[in-house]
Amino acid sequence: MRLVEMVCGILIVVMCSAASAQNAMDDTAEDLYSRWEAVDFHYSVTFSDYQASRARYDTEVGSVLSFPCPLNESREGRVAIIVNSELYPQVEDQLVIWASDINADGFDALLVDATFETVQDLRAALQWAWQSDDSLVGCILVGDFPVPWYAIRNSEGKLDDFPCDLYYEDLDGDFIDSDTDGMFDEHLAGDGDRKPDIWLGRLLASPMSGDEAELVRRYLERDHRYRVGEIEAPHRALLFIDRDWTDGASYWENAVSWLYDDVKVIKDEDKTNAEEYLRRLQQGYEWVDVMVHSGPDAHYFSYGDVYSTLYSSDLRTATINTLFFVPFACSNSRYVERDYMGGWYIFGEHSLGLCVIGSTKTGSLYYGQEMFKKLSEGECMGDSFRSWFEGIAPYSADDVSWFYGLTVLGDPTLRPPDTAPPPAPTGFRSKQSDDASGIVLSWNAPDSEDLAGFRLYYDTEEVYPPFDGQGLPQGDSPIDVGFATSFSIKYADMEEFKTIAWAVTSYDVRGNESDYSKGVETGGDPALDPPSIIWVYWDPDCQVSYEDGGYVMLRAYVTDGEDAPGSLDVELLVDGQPTGIPLCDDGTNGDVSAGDSFYSRALEIPKATLPSGRYLISLVATDSDGNRSNEWPYITVPEPSDNSGGTIAVFRPSTVMLSSDYSQVVSRGGDDARPIIVSSTLGCSEYFGEPYVNISMMVYHPVSKKKIDQLELFYDQQPTGIMLGRYPAY
């Protein structure tokens, strides 16, 4: 056969591992079976009617158009869109856009113009293709194609015959027609199992009143508008539960809650009627599950012994602002019937409907938790439905009666909108690269099955959102790093920026983005960064004068990003000139503990060796790369006549402005001493968006305890006229 020969190398199928079956609610399910069978709604089209009236075609193929994803970018597998050859030219423009949209959503799409004579021909083509590769995940039939029928005996021994799309979905099982009447009546594992290997969707408008091509064109245009964001409905779900099914309300609500936080449940008998249901459809919900006695052409809402009936013709003209439907409604999607009701959910004149999962016989989708869980993880309608169907295996006689008529109407590649973002990455951190040429940022990926990648944000001016930095060679913020959980950047790429603030987010397949991770700040090459003198301490008992000389004990806490503790050169300078006198971190010269970054020096100043005057005594630290820290000025040696004794004043220059920084200032005077600055803190921050510097000091007079009249800020040893505020205690 020409079609089999052409399609076998193109259509391919993927096998899914079985999910665990749902076992809850068995008693309720048995009760539901009996309740459905208690209401006897007859079908108008049986298998013999279908055989007598169906259109017949030869098995042949017209054109085959392929829409492959770029190499290694197909996330979802391949979808075959097989279109009836008579319908194809009438909707070709919309079909090409549709296939392109499906391709853009991560699928390899294949658009096939074909007809088939028998169900065996179509299944043989799918089987042949499935055996040749592993990527086909689904097939969508657009227009008329042969319908496989299955027949079982119900509990009363009556023959129940119905369309069975599982025949096209399970490609390694065997379907048996034991009495050769044209209907399958037994389903065996064959060389594989009885589970679906692909999903199948139908876009069948020929049984509907109106022009078939126009209905399909209108649907495909709506499908495209949904994909580009022009169609939406309120992000919520409706459970409309008629009287006989209220026992399962909490179960259905729990299932739908996998996908929606906002779930409206209507189950009061005085509200579950046709008029209220139509009103709710018009209000708008993304998802609607309706549980009601039904037939192919109507829903029968019950109030006592009275039925409030909603006919398929009502749906044809009704305003339906709902996108996805799972009608728990007998035979409501029996697509061989004239104006079948499931069809008007998606083909209605004023409907936004896109996809229906319904049944061609007594029964409907049940145990739906697995399907909603998969949808919440970003899987499409078809993949989620197949995962659910696999999960209920092995199929009992009740399962065959209840589920073998299930069908998907519309586009199974669609996904309900997902507005829930994935969790933010954790453990965001930075370190120097192994070759010391830059930094490596890394993070831990969150546990999210629909994760699609990470975005790295940075800012070169601020340390808080929106992190809209510019100027790095890798691009402006944010940088999309895909699935990578690390990012490397050279110091040379960052040299024009003193510091850079970083944060990372995760995003999912639908574009939802997490909050920022914790922030990380990085600087330039640490080989170019000088050491930092964090604080300096003078022994408060030290006194220095020309007549008596004196003793000085100096300690400093000094760090560096590269060099090990204790390895820095920390030197005393006088008036900016080196003295060759080091501070030590080796346990000598007054140092208490070696290698702890506390550098110390005990200095003995002999009598009459240091003339009276002002001396700028500084500390400077130098690392192994030759980078020098800022200098720290310290000491004044007073004139002999002022009787104030030695005065040692320690302060930090204004060139270092780090938030939450701290320095200690100590001085000592004699009996007629000057005021003493006991301690001070220096910091910078923001106040109503403006930067500011905060200076706090504790000052007192050592003898009289009198209050300090004024405290003036000097800059570079010159008065500024800026007075610090006073507190009464000091």
NORRAWO-V173700 format. One record per pair of residues at least 6 apart in sequence whose ideal C-beta (glycine too) atoms are under 6 Angstrom apart, sorted by sequence separation. I is the first residue (numbers start at 1). J is the second residue. D is the distance in whole Angstrom. If there is no record, write none. Layout:
i-><I,I>
j-><J,J>
d-><D,D>
This chain:
i-><103,116,154,206,225,257,334,470,481,507,544,585,622,638,102,177,178,187,205,208,256,292,293,300,301,346,432,433,543,571,572,584,587,712,713,151,152,167,178,241,345,357,459,469,505,506,560,586,620,621,175,292,300,332,333,375,430,431,460,468,505,542,572,591,620,638,667,684,699,713,99,151,176,205,253,332,374,457,459,467,542,558,590,667,205,298,299,345,430,458,505,571,620,636,652,683,712,99,149,175,253,558,589,590,665,239,298,371,374,429,503,504,570,589,618,619,635,682,710,711,150,174,342,503,539,585,618,651,297,428,618,650,664,665,681,147,148,173,174,249,342,427,503,538,583,634,650,173,370,371,427,616,617,680,81,172,249,370,425,426,501,502,537,583,617,649,148,172,237,458,566,648,662,679,172,325,457,473,501,536,615,647,677,678,173,246,370,457,661,161,499,500,535,614,615,661,677,62,79,237,385,423,455,456,533,534,660,170,236,422,499,659,675,88,333,367,455,456,533,612,630,644,645,659,170,171,236,237,238,239,240,241,243,332,333,334,355,422,630,644,659,675,676,119,169,274,312,454,531,532,556,610,612,657,79,85,118,273,316,320,357,116,119,169,272,312,315,323,422,453,495,531,566,570,643,644,673,76,78,79,80,81,82,83,85,116,242,331,382,453,494,565,700,75,76,169,319,320,321,323,324,325,326,327,381,456,699,67,82,151,168,312,316,317,330,529,565,315,320,380,381,491,669,675,74,149,150,151,274,288,491,165,273,294,296,380,526,67,274,294,295,328,467,526,240,282,284,285,286,287,288,289,290,291,292,460,531,553,294,296,463,559,69,281,282,326,363,68,278,445,460,557,130,281,296,557,558,574,575,67,238,443,458,459,555,556,574,66,127,296,297,361,442,458,123,126,360,555,573,65,245,359,440,441,457,238,359,360,554,573,64,237,440,456,236,242,553,571,63,234,237,238,239,240,241,242,454,455,62,233,235,357,438,552,570,438,454,61,233,356,437,438,551,568,569,356,453,6,60,355,452,550,568,3,87,354,355,452,549,3,59,78,451,452,549,1,2,3,57,59,77,78,450,549,2,58,79,80,81,82,83,84,242,243,355,450,548,77,83,84,138,354,446,563,137,138,139,140,141,142,441,443,544,563,59,136,144,14,346,556,558,560,346,12,546,342,11,377,378,377,333,333,428,425,425,439,422,422,233,533,55,428,233,424,428,430,531,421,423,424,324,418,421,422,425,428,430,531,421,424,544,547,546,533,536,550,530,527,530,531,530,533,10,545,47,543,544,543,542,538,3,538,255,259,47,255,258,536,46,258,256,259,12,13,255,259,7,11,258,4,8,14,4,8,12,14,231,3,7,91,98,12,13,14,90,94,101,4,8,12,11,91,91,94,101,540,97,537,535,538,540,535,209,286,204,207,208,378,215,208,47,208,205,163,15,199,13,235,13,199,199,223,196,196,195,163,162,195,162,194,201,202,35,201,199,28,28,25,166,164,165,162,138,39,41,150,138,50,45,45,36,102,36,22,19,19,21,19,21,18,19,16>
j-><109,122,160,212,231,263,340,476,487,513,550,591,628,644,109,184,185,194,212,215,263,299,300,307,308,353,439,440,550,578,579,591,594,719,720,159,160,175,186,249,353,365,467,477,513,514,568,594,628,629,184,301,309,341,342,384,439,440,469,477,514,551,581,600,629,647,676,693,708,722,109,161,186,215,263,342,384,467,469,477,552,568,600,677,216,309,310,356,441,469,516,582,631,647,663,694,723,111,161,187,265,570,601,602,677,252,311,384,387,442,516,517,583,602,631,632,648,695,723,724,164,188,356,517,553,599,632,665,312,443,633,665,679,680,696,163,164,189,190,265,358,443,519,554,599,650,666,190,387,388,444,633,634,697,99,190,267,388,443,444,519,520,555,601,635,667,167,191,256,477,585,667,681,698,192,345,477,493,521,556,635,667,697,698,194,267,391,478,682,183,521,522,557,636,637,683,699,85,102,260,408,446,478,479,556,557,683,194,260,446,523,683,699,113,358,392,480,481,558,637,655,669,670,684,196,197,262,263,264,265,266,267,269,358,359,360,381,448,656,670,685,701,702,146,196,301,339,481,558,559,583,637,639,684,107,113,146,301,344,348,385,145,148,198,301,341,344,352,451,482,524,560,595,599,672,673,702,106,108,109,110,111,112,113,115,146,272,361,412,483,524,595,730,106,107,200,350,351,352,354,355,356,357,358,412,487,730,99,114,183,200,344,348,349,362,561,597,348,353,413,414,524,702,708,108,183,184,185,308,322,525,200,308,329,331,415,561,103,310,330,331,364,503,562,277,319,321,322,323,324,325,326,327,328,329,497,568,590,332,334,501,597,108,320,321,365,402,108,318,485,500,597,171,322,337,598,599,615,616,109,280,485,500,501,598,599,617,110,171,340,341,405,486,502,168,171,405,600,618,111,291,405,486,487,503,285,406,407,601,620,112,285,488,504,285,291,602,620,113,284,287,288,289,290,291,292,504,505,113,284,286,408,489,603,621,490,506,114,286,409,490,491,604,621,622,410,507,61,115,410,507,605,623,59,143,410,411,508,605,60,116,135,508,509,606,59,60,61,115,117,135,136,508,607,61,117,138,139,140,141,142,143,301,302,414,509,607,137,143,144,198,414,506,623,198,199,200,201,202,203,502,504,605,624,121,198,206,77,409,619,621,623,410,78,612,409,80,449,450,450,407,409,504,504,506,522,506,508,321,621,144,517,323,514,518,520,621,512,514,515,416,510,513,514,517,520,522,623,514,517,637,640,640,629,632,646,627,625,628,629,629,632,110,646,149,645,646,646,648,648,114,650,368,372,161,369,372,650,161,373,372,375,129,130,372,376,125,129,376,124,128,134,125,129,133,135,352,125,129,213,220,135,136,137,213,217,224,128,132,136,136,216,217,220,227,666,224,664,663,666,668,664,339,416,335,338,339,509,347,343,183,347,347,336,197,382,197,419,198,385,386,411,386,389,390,360,360,393,361,395,408,409,244,412,412,247,248,251,404,404,407,405,382,293,295,404,412,336,336,337,330,413,362,367,370,387,391,390,392,390,391,390>
d-><5,4,5,5,5,6,5,5,6,4,4,6,5,6,5,5,5,6,5,6,5,5,4,5,4,4,6,5,5,6,5,5,4,6,5,6,5,5,6,5,4,6,5,4,5,5,6,5,6,4,4,6,6,5,3,5,5,6,5,6,5,6,4,4,6,6,5,5,5,4,4,4,4,4,6,5,4,4,4,5,5,6,5,6,5,5,4,5,5,4,6,6,5,6,4,5,6,5,6,6,6,6,6,3,5,5,5,5,5,6,4,5,4,6,4,4,6,6,5,4,4,4,5,5,4,5,6,6,5,5,6,5,6,5,5,5,5,6,4,6,5,6,5,6,4,6,6,5,6,4,4,5,4,4,6,6,5,5,4,5,6,5,5,5,4,5,4,5,5,5,4,6,5,5,3,5,5,5,5,5,6,6,6,4,5,5,5,5,6,6,5,5,5,5,6,6,5,5,6,4,6,4,4,5,6,4,6,6,6,6,5,6,6,4,3,6,5,6,5,6,5,6,4,6,5,5,4,5,5,5,5,4,5,5,6,4,5,4,6,5,6,5,5,4,4,6,5,5,6,5,6,6,5,5,5,5,6,5,5,6,6,6,4,6,5,4,4,6,6,5,6,4,4,4,6,6,5,4,4,5,5,5,5,6,5,6,5,5,3,6,6,5,6,4,5,5,5,4,6,5,5,5,5,5,5,6,6,5,6,4,5,5,6,6,5,6,4,5,6,5,6,6,6,5,5,4,5,5,5,5,4,5,4,3,5,5,4,4,4,5,6,4,6,5,6,5,4,5,5,5,5,5,5,4,6,4,5,6,4,4,4,6,5,5,6,6,4,5,6,5,6,6,5,5,4,6,6,6,5,4,6,6,5,5,6,5,6,6,5,5,6,3,4,5,6,6,4,5,4,4,4,4,6,5,5,4,5,6,5,6,5,6,5,5,5,6,5,6,5,5,4,5,5,5,5,4,6,5,3,5,6,5,5,4,5,4,5,4,5,4,6,5,6,5,5,6,6,5,6,4,6,5,6,5,4,5,6,5,5,6,5,5,6,5,5,5,5,4,4,5,5,5,4,4,6,6,5,5,5,6,4,3,5,5,6,5,6,4,6,5,5,6,6,5,6,4,5,4,5,5,6,5,6,5,4,6,5,5,6,6,5,5,5,6,5,5,5,4,3,5,5,6,6,5,5,5,5,5,5,6,5,4,5,4,5,5,4,4,6,5,6,5,6,5,5,6,5,5,5,5,6,6,6,5,6,5,4,5,6,5,5,6,6,5,5,6,4,4,6,5,5,5,5,5,5,5,4,6,6,5,6,5,5,3,5,5,5,3,5,6,4,6,5,5,3,6,6,6,6,6,5,5,4,5,4,5,6,6,6,4,5,5,5,4,5,5,6,6,5,6,6,6,6,6,5,5,6,5,5,5,5,6,6,6,6,4,5,6,5,6,4,5,5,5,5,4,5,5,4,6,5,6,5,4,5,6,6,6,6,5,5,5,5,5,4,6,6,5,5,5,6,5,5,4,6,6,5,6,5,5,4,6>
